[in-house]
Amino acid sequence: MSEAVSEAKTVQNPDELEVVAGFAHENLEGWIPELATEDDLKAALEKAFDYRGDVTLTLKSGERVDAYLFNRETGATLAHSWVQFFPANALEKRRVSYAEIARIEFTGKDRAAGKHWESWVKKYAEKKAAGEKNIGLHPEALD
């Protein structure tokens, strides 16, 4: 059997494979990026948009808003770019221009960090092994 055929028949363990080759989850919890340039602000907002937790935006007016970012559009200038978010203390969504943002803090817990599914399965197996009845997998509280 040739070496190429032998390699083709090698079975890989899916638990040992990366889901997306070369991707590493960046831990942003607690990060306060330096916003020295427009590009710094744009890069930080892109990371905030992909972040699965709340961020605190400090606007140039002095207002601080704990928010979950869900939409954005990058225009030709900061004034023509905007981000939409749900404030933590209000039901209605808001939209602000990038030009209004003075500071971004990654203050909320990143809900996508870690191996949550594996943790759930482990807890379920432990409860089942202990003889508990009517058990199920339940998500963490959102605080």
Buried (B, 14 or more C-beta within 10 A) or exposed (E): EEEEEEEEEEEEEEEEEEEEEEEEEEEBEEBEBEBEEEEEBBEBBEBBBEBEBBBBBBBEEEEEBBBBBEEBEBEEEBEEBBBBBBBEEEEEEEEBBBBBBBBBBBBBBBBEBEEEEEEBEEEBEEBEEEEEEEBEEEEEEEE
